[in-house]
């Protein structure tokens, strides 16, 4: 359980940092993107929430699958490989 918590926690932490930076950049760049959008606001909160949720789900899956694989490795074999 500790291995999964460690690996998934790091993946989610990195994903949150990326989402936060991306949201700030998108909000900042919204004024230049607005003329390219048709009948849509560049600061639509629903779109921001949906994209944030999708990216965090992908981050969980991307860190969860290797974490589950790491739990199947024998600790003695992993320590001898180093």
N, C-alpha and C positions, 0 to 999 in steps of 0.2 A: 503493500500500500504506500509506503514511503517513497518508493521509486516513482510510482505513477504520479503521486502528488507533486514530487519535485519536478519531474519533466513537464507535466501538464501545466503546473503553476508558472514555470519559466516561459512556456509557449504562450500562455494567456497574457502574461505580463508584457511580453514583446508585442503581441497582437494589440493590446490596449494602447501601448505607446504609439504604434503605427496608426491606429484608428484615430487617436487624438491628434496626431500631427497632420493626418490627412484631412480631418474635419476642419482644423484651423486653416489649412492651406485652401481648402474648398470654399470656406467662408470668405477668406481674403480675396480669392480669385473670382468670386461670384460676379463682381461688377463687370468683368471683362467677358465672362461667359454668357451673361444675360442676353445680349443681342442675338446669340446663336440658338437660343431656346424658343420654341413656339408654344405659347400659352402655358408656360411652366416657370415657376419662380426658381432662381438658382439657390435659394435658401429654404426650400420646402422641408419642413421638419419630418414629414412622413418618409420621404426618400432618404433623408439622413439616418433615421432610425432603422429603416429596412436594410440599408447598405451596411450600417454598423453591425446589426445583428447577423447578417450573412457573413461578414468578414470574421466576426468572433466565432461563429460556428465552424468556419473553415480552419481557424487557428486551433480550436479545440480538437478537431479531427486530425489536423496535421501534427499535433503534438501527442495526441492520445494513442494513435496507432503505433508509433515507435515506443511509447511508454509500455504498452501492453506486450510488445515484443521483447522489451528489456526485462520484463518480469519473468519470462520463460527461460532466461539464461541462468545457469548455475553460478552462484557467486564465486565459488572456488575457481572455476574455469575463467571467469572474467578477471579475477585478480592475478592469475598466472599469466594471462596474455599481456599484462602490462609489465 
